[in-house]
Amino acid sequence: MEKNGNNRKLRVCVATCNRADYSKLAPIMFGIKAEPQFFELDVVVLGSHLIDDYGNTYRMIEQDDFDINTRLHTIVRGEDEAAMVESVGLALVKLPDVLNRLKPDIMIVHGDRFDALAVATSAALMNIRILHIEGGEVSGTIDDSIRHAITKLAHYHVCCTRNAEQHLISMCEDHDRILLAGCPSYDKLLSAKNKDYMSIIRMWLGDDVKPKDYIVALQHPVTTDIKHSIKMFELTLDALISFNKRTLILFPNIDAGSKEMVRVMRKKGVEHHPNFRAVKHVPFDQFIQLVAHAGCMIGNSSCGVREVGAFGTPVINLGTRQIGRETGENVLHVRDADTQDKILQALHLQFGKQYPCSKIYGDGNAVPRILKFLKSIDLQEPLQKKFCFPPVKENISKDIDHILETQSALAVDLGGTNLRVAIVSMKGEVVKKNTQSNPKTYEERIKLILQMCVEAAAEAVKLNCRILGVGISTGGRVNPREGIVLHSTKLIQEWSSVDLRTPISDTLHLPVWVDNDGNCAALAERKFGQGKGLENFVTLITGTGIGGGIIHQHELIHGSSFCAAELGHLVVSLDGPDCSCGNHGCIEAYASGMALQREAKKLHDEDLLLVEGMSMKKEETVSAHHLIQAAKLGNAKAASILRTGKRLYILLGKVFKILLHKLIFL
């Protein structure tokens, strides 16, 4: 038991519903019982096994020395369509208690019966692994639908023929969970060497009957066309009476229509006719000998087209119930069994012939294969079954992971110097960015923003990015609720009381958010940066100007006049230099990029900027970078200017600390 992932025995539950499925399940049950070191066997009996009219066939299970763990009376009598449905419902009501008590590792289900569908449904819904026997076969009635429904519920499959295996693969079942084993009943059929078959024939058909001189008849209703199947059964009986050979006729199964078929038998006097022996059930071992030595078998039972081929006995298959089954050459099909003469002609053609034995459904070694397969089941594997669908073009556009990966926004950064538009993913990654110089006039600026946004949206389509909206970051005082830049200071000319939301939203048909660049920086830090997970923090940004953003209790603070964090415009000297906001002596006037550039230009104009080790081209614009370079090379005046800026940044830090402290305790 190494493969199944534990040291305990595999607990196997076998559910048998009628005499037919027991003939297939019994060999497996004997095999499981013979290896107690590997398996524990529980037997659940339900369906027609427990009904007297159908032979109380549970007794043969007891005679085989199996302990029946549970008997479930699940059949609602009536033998019509409604009774079948009610029987399934009754089984579904009773099975959960049984399965909760037994807690099997594997539930073995056979075939295509409505009782088996109830077992498979219960086991699947209770997360019990299902091994289905005889999946992939085709029989031409409602049984097909039931069989394939069980296939979809089952986790493992034991099929009997190569065609059945291919059908299962075509139905998208996992090839690794399909075992081509052959039919378990063939293990017994091909080893049946009972020399005393004559006593069995005499017991069931009389002392005067010889081998190959009698008929075995077994016909069931076709639930999808009950009326026609009853008429066909009536024609079959008439043909058998006319053929005048001793006939062993078994009562039909419990499907809808069987009650009417029994009435036809009684109407024809079959039970008292000298040529007929009507029985409810024959033990499988004896039934094997009876069909092996019959002159012909007639009806529409799967046994005729499957098991009887092992003996080469002639078979007449009537109607549509087994259409699609693989058969040996011993089977003669009478698809439209609509006249007595047609059935009678078939009897004359088939009776007494001997055909080659067929091994389509097995080679006699199914059970060892099935037991090995059971031992290989890994109980640690996920219970959820996988379907192996054929390759198709994968549509991942509705997959949540794909959507989250491709969801993006257009980010517009409207700075004093440059205008930037980028495609930014939901993870904060910049997918594509475009930078242009910020035009000086309102008209040019609006035109360029719209142009860059339209180009970025088109690029997003090529990159398979889903643009959810547009976020605009700009300097100055912004009303984010209205999407209006109230006042941008002198950094961005002609940019006051400007509605940015409307033209961009109308052009792109997307939602648009507008906010101060310091606030946007704070939101970005909260989402992706150093502020992630922090309840309270302040962000300080420096560039052309100085700004910031305040996060308090995870929320962005705008302030009543939308300039809560415009700390760059704190006045530190009433007679200080002009500030872009219109005041004098603001921190921004001393320590911003523009202020440092201004001081650098002053020094340069006075020939006090350049020191040994520095050089500038004539066309090169003086910037704050040159001021920093000069200070590093020992320029005392440049260093003094930078120290002033540094002291002001320290001051800003203290102001922010006090501000946060007050906010926290408000």
N, C-alpha and C positions, 0 to 999 in steps of 0.2 A: 504493500500500500504506500510505496514511497511517492508515487506521482500525485496522489490526491491530497498531498500537503499535510497529512496528519497521521498519527499512529493508531487511531481507532478504526474499527470496522466501518465499512460503508453500509449505511442503513438504507435498504432498498424496499420500496413499497410497490407491490404489483396490484393493480386494480383490474379485476375481470368482471365483465358485464353479461356474458352469454356463453353458450356452449362453443360457438365458433371461435371467439377470441381466446378461450381457454386452451384450445388445441394448439394455438401458436405460442401462448405464454407458458404453458406447462413445461416444455423442454427447458426454457430459461429458468423457471422456478426450480426445477430439479438441479440444474447446474449451479445456481446460487446456493441452494441448500447443501450441495456436496462440498462447498468450500467455506465452512463456518469460520475459518481463520481470517477470511477476508470480508465476509458479508453477514449482515443480519437481515432476515426476510420477514416482511409483514405482508399479509394477504388481506385485501379488502374485496368483498364480494357484494355486488349490487345488481340491479337490472333484472332481466328475466331468469337469472340463475335461481331466484328465490320464489318463483311462481309455479304452482302445481301444474297448471295447464301447459307449461312449457318444460315439464319433466323434473322440476326441482333439481336442476343440474348441479347445484352446489354440492350435492352428495358425491359426485365423482371427484371433486376437489378433496373432500374428506377421505375418500377411498384411496387417493394418491398420497395420503398421510401428510397433508399440509395442514398446519394450524391456521384456521381462518380467524384472523384478528378481529375483523369487524364485518357484520352483515348489515347492509343498508337496504331497506325496502324503499325503492325509489320509483317504482312503476305505478303510474296512474292508469288504471284500466280504461278501456274504451277503444283501443286500437285504431284511433283516428289521428288526424294531424294535431288537434288540440291536446290530445292525451300525450303525444310525444313532447310537445312544448312543456306541458305541465310536469312531465316526468323529469325533464332537464331541470326545471325550476326546483322541484322537490330535492333532486340530487344536490343542487347548488346550496340549498338550505342546510342539508344534513352533513355534507362533506367537511366544512370548515372545522367542526368540533373534532372530527376524526383526525384530520391532518394536524391540528393543534396538539392533539394527544400523542400521535405517532412521531411527529417531527422527522420525517424521512429526509435523507440527503438527496435521493433520486426517486422520482415517481415514474414507473414504467406504464405506458399507455399504448394500447394497440388499436390500429385500424381507423375506422371511419363511422363508428356508431354514435348515435346521439348521447348515449350514456358516457362514452369515452370523452366526448366534447365537454360534458359537465365536469369530469375528473380533471381534464387538462386545464380548463378555465379556472377551477378552484386552486389547483396547484400553482398555476402561473401567478394568480393574484396574491397568493400567499408566499411568493418568493421561494418556491420549491422547484428544483431543477427537474426537467421533464425529458425522458427518453421515449421517443415515439417509434413504434415498430410499424413497418410497411408504409412509410411516407413516400410520396412521389408517384404512387400508382394512380391509374385512371380507371374508373369503373362506370362512368356515364350517367349517374343519377345524383340525387341530393347528397349521397354518400361522398361524392367527389368534393363538394363544397365543405362538408364536415371534415374530411380527411385533410384538406389543405388548410383549413382553419386551425386544426390541431398542429399541423406543421409549423404554422406561424407562431404558435404559442410555445412549441417545444424548443429545448436548448440543444438536444442531441438527436440524431436520426439513425435508425437502423433500417436500411432498405434491402430489398430482395433481388432486384435486377439492375443491370447496368443502365437501362432506360430510366428506371425510377431514380437512380442516382443523378442522372443528367437533368431530370425534371426538377429535382431539389436544388441543384446548382442554378438552373434557370430561374428558380423562384427566389434566388438571391440568398440562399442559405449558405453558411460558412462551410466550405469544403472540408476543413479540418475537423468539423463536428459531424461529418457524415460517414457512416460505416456501411460498406457494401458487404453484407454478411450472408445473404440468402435467407430463405424463409426458415424459421426455427422448426416448423412442423416437418420439413423435409429431413431433418436429422432422424426423425422416427420413421418417416415414410420409406426412406431408402435403406433402412436397416430392418424393415419389417419382413421377417422370414418365418411367420407362423405357419407351420406345416399342418396345423389342425384347423385350417380355415373352413373345412367342410362342416364341422360342428357349429361354427358361427353362422354359416349360411342356413343350415337346417333350423337353428334356433329362431332365426328371424323370418325365414321365408317358407319353411316346411321341409319335411323329409324327402319329398319327391323332386326337389329343385336341384339342378346341376349347375356347376360353374359355367359362366358365359351364357347362361340361358335365362337370365332375369335382368330386370331394370331397377336402377335406383333413381327415384324422382325427388327433387328438392327445389321448390319454387317459392320465391318471396314476392311480396307486393312491391311495385315501383311507386314510391311515395310521391313522385312528381306527376304521375298519371295513374292514379289508383283505379279509376273506372276501367281503363283499357287493360291494366294488368289483371284485373279480376276476370274480364272477358277472355283474355289469353289463357288464364289458368283453366277456365271452363273448357276451352278448345283442347288444351293439353290432356285433360282427363278423358275427354271424348276420344282423342286419338289413342291414348293408352288402352282404353277399354276395347277399341277396335283392333289394336295390335295384338291383343290377347296373349300377353306374356306376364308371368308372375312379376309383380312390381312391389318393391318396398318404397312407400311414400312417407316422407317425413313432414310433419306439420310445419307451416311457415313460421318465420320469426315474428317478433312482437311489433313490427313496424305498422304504421297506419295502413289499414286495408286488410290486415291478416284475419280479422274477425269475419269479414265478408268471404275471404277465401275458404275458411273453415266451413262456412255455411254452404259454399258450393260443393265441397267434399261430401258433406252430409246429404245435400240435395241429390247428388249423383250416386249415393249409396256406397261410396268408396270403402267406408269402415266395415261394411258387411259383404263386400264383393269378394267372391272366391279367389280372384286373381290379385287382390291387393292386400298388403299388410301396412296399415297406417299406424305410425308410431310418433311419439313426441320427441324421443331422444334415443340415440344409440351411442354408447361409450366410444370414444375416439379410436381406441385400439381395435375395436370390433368393426367400426365404420370403415377403417382402412382396409380391412380384409374384404368387406362387402363390396366396396367400389373397385378394389384391385381385381376381383374375379367376376365383376358384372359384365353382362353383354353390352350394356350401355348405361350411361347416366344422362338424365334429361332435367332441364330446369334453367334457373338463372342464378344459382349460387356461385359465389366466388370459388368455392371448393372445386366445382366442376372444371373451371378454366385454370386453376392453379394446382391444387394438390393432385388431382386425378391424373394429370399429365405424367406424374412420376411412374405410373403403371402402364401407360399407353392405352388405357381404357377409352373407348369411343365416348365422346360427349356431344350432346346437342344443347347448345346455348340459345335460349329463347329470349327475344325482345332486346331491350336497350339497357338492361340493368348492368351488364358487364362490358358495354361498348368501350373500347379503348384498352382493355386488358391485353397484355401479352399472352399469347397462347401457343401451344404446340400444335402439330398437325393433326392431333387427335380430336380437335374441337371443330364442329360444324356449326356455323352461326345461322340462325333463322331470325333475322332482324325483325321482319314484319310477319310475326306469327299470328296472322289474322284469319287463317282458315284451318280447319281440322285436317284437310287433305295435305296441306303444306307440312304440317308437323308429322303426319303419318308417313309422308314420303321421306322425311329426314330420318325417321325411325328405321325404315326399310334400308336406307343407305348406310346407316351407322351400325345397326345392331349386329353383334357378333364379330366385328372386325378387331384386329389387333394392330396397334400402332407402336412405333418406336417410343421408348421411354424418354421423357423430356426432363432436362435439368435446368430449364430457364429460371426457375424460382429457387434453386438451391443445389448444393453438392453434398449435403449431409454434414457440414462442418460449421453451421451458423452459430451454435451455442458457444463453442470455445472462442470464436471471434468476439462474440458479444460480451462474454465474461472478461476477456482481455481489454476490450474497449471500456467497460465499466471501471476496471482497475486503473485505467489511464486518466480518468476524469480528475481534474485538479479542482478541488473544492475551494481553493484560495483564489481562483480566477474570478473576475467580476461576474456577477449573476446576469447583468444586463447583456442580452444577446445582441450580436452585431449582424447586420445584413450586408452581404457582399454585392452591392449594386454594380451593374456594368458601368464602365467609365463614361461619364457625361461631362459636358462643360460645367465646371463648378461655378455655381452662382453664390458668391460670398457677399453680395451687396447688402443682404439682410442679416448677416452675421454680426452679433453685437461687438465682437472683438474687432472685426474689420471696420465697423462703423466708428468705434472709438478711436481706432488708429487713423482713420481718414477724416474725421471731423476736424475742421479747421476754422480759422477766422482770418479776416483781413485786418491787419494792424497798420494804422496810419499814425506816424509820428511827425507832428508838425512843429519843428524846432525853429529857433530864431535864424539858423543858418541853412539847414537842410530839411528837405521833405522826403520822408521814407515811407514806402508801402511794402508790407511783407505778408506772405502767407505763413501763418503760425499754427502748428498742430495743437491738439488738445493736451499734449504732453509738454507744451511750451517750446517745442523745437521750431526754429525758423527754417521753413522748407524752401522759401525763395524770397529774395529781397531786392528792391530797386530803390536807388537813392538819386534824388535830383536836387539842385540848388533851389532854395525857396524863393519864388518870384517876389518882386517888391510890391506889386499892385494886387488889389483884391480880385479883379477879373482874371488875371493871369494865374493867380494862386488857385482859385476855384476850378478853373479849366484844367489845370495840371493835376489837381487832386482827383477829379473825375476820370481823367484819362488814365492815370496810373492805377486807379481802382478797377476800371473796366479791363485793362490789360492783365492785371493780377487775377481777376476772376476767370478770364479766359485761360490763363496759364494753369489755374487750379484744376480746370476740367481735364487738361492734358495730363496733369499729375495725379488724377483720380482723387483729388481732395474735395471733401464736401464743405463748402463755405456756409457756416451757420449765421454769420453776422459780421459787422464791421465795428471795430473799436478805434476811436480816435483819441490820441494823446496830444495835448497842446499846452503851451505856456499860458499863464494868465488866469483870470477868474472865469470859471465856467459854471453854468447852471446845467447839471447833468440830467435833471428831470426833463428839461425842454430841449437839450442838445444845442444850447446856444453859448457861444463864447461872448461873455459880457464885456471883458476888458483884457487885452492881451499885453498891456504895457507897450513900450516902444520897440520891443524886440521883434514883434511881427507887425509890420506897418499895415494900416487900414484894416484892422482885425478886431473891431469892437461891435458888440450887438450883432454877431454873425450867426445865422442859423445854418449849422453844418449838417444836421441830421436830415433835413428834408431833401435837399438836392441829391445827396448820396443814396438815401433810401429809395427815392423815386427812380434813380438810374439803375441801381442794382437789384431792386425789389428784395432787399434784405433789411433786417433790423439794424439800427445804428446806435452806438453809445458814444458819448463824448464826455471827456473829463480832463481835469488838469493833469499835466504830466507827472507831477509829484504824487498825486493820488493813484494814478495808473501804476507807477513804480511800486507803491505800497501794496496794491492789489497783486501785482506780479510776485513780490516777495512772499506774500501770504500764501499764494497758490503754489509757487515753484521754488522759492528761495529760502533765505535765512529765517524768514518769518513763518515758515510752514509749521503749524501746530501751536504757535504762540498766541496767547490771548491778547496781549498788549505789546505794541512796539511802534517805533517811529522810523520812517525811511527818509534819508537825506540824499538828494540828488544834486550834483553840480555839473554844470556845462556852460552854455552861454549865460544862463542865469543860475540862481540857487532856489531850489524848491524842496518840497517834502510831502509826506503823507503820514497820517496818524491812524493806526488800527487800535480800536478800543473794544474789548470784549468781542473780538473777531470781526468787528464791523468797522467800515471806513467812516471816519468823521469828516463831514464837509463844512460844518459850521453854518451859522445863520446867514452869512453873506458869502458862502462858498469859498472862503479863503482861510480855513482853519490852520493849514500847515504852511502858509506863505511866510515862513520865518526868515526867508532871505530878505524880506523887506522890513525887518526890525531896524529902527533907526538907532545907530550907536554914536553918531556925532552930528549935531545940528548944522555945523558948518562944513560937513564933509562933502565929497564929490557928488555930482548929480547922479541920480539913479534912474533907470528906465521907467520906474513907476511914477516919476514926477517929484518924488521927495529928494532930500539930500541926506547923505551919510548913512544909507542903508547898508547892511552887511553885504548885500549883493554888489553894491558899488565899490566894495573893497576886495572881495574875495571870489567873485564869479570869474568865469573864463573871459568874459568881455572886459571886466575891470582889470584883470591881469594883462590882457592884451593892450589895454589903454596905457597902463603904466610902462609896459615894455616899449611901446611906441615913443612915449615921452623920453625915456632914457636914450633910445636910439637917436631921436631927433637932436638930443643934447650930446650925442657921441659918448654916452656913458654906459651903453649896454654891452658892446663888444669888448671882450677881454682876450688875452692870449689863448689861443687854442680854438677860438670861434671865428667863423666866417659866414657871410651871407651874400647871396647873389642879389644883384640890383633889383631884379623883378620879384624877389621873394617878399611876401607879406610878413611883417613882424607879428609874432603871436606869443601866447603865454608860454609855449614850448621854449622859445628863445630866452625868456626870463628865467625859467627853471635851469636851463643849460648854463646861463651866465652865473647864476648863484652857485651851482656846483663847481664852477671853475674859479670861484673866489671873488665874484663881484659883490661887494659889500652892500651897495644900494639895492641890487636885485634881491639879495638875501633878506634885507630889511623889509622889503615889500612882501615877500613870501611869509616872513614871520608874523607880520600884521594879519595876513590872511589866515594863518594857522591859529593865531590867538582868537580870531573871530569864529573859526570852526569849533574851537574848544568851548567858546561861549555858547554857540548854538547847541552843542551837546548838553551843556548844563541846563539850558532853557528847555530842551526836549525832556530831560530827566525830570525837571520840576513839573512840566506839563503832564507827563504821564502819571506822575505821583498824584497829582491833583485829580486827574480823570479817574484813576483807580478808586480813590476814596470818595468820589462824588456820590 
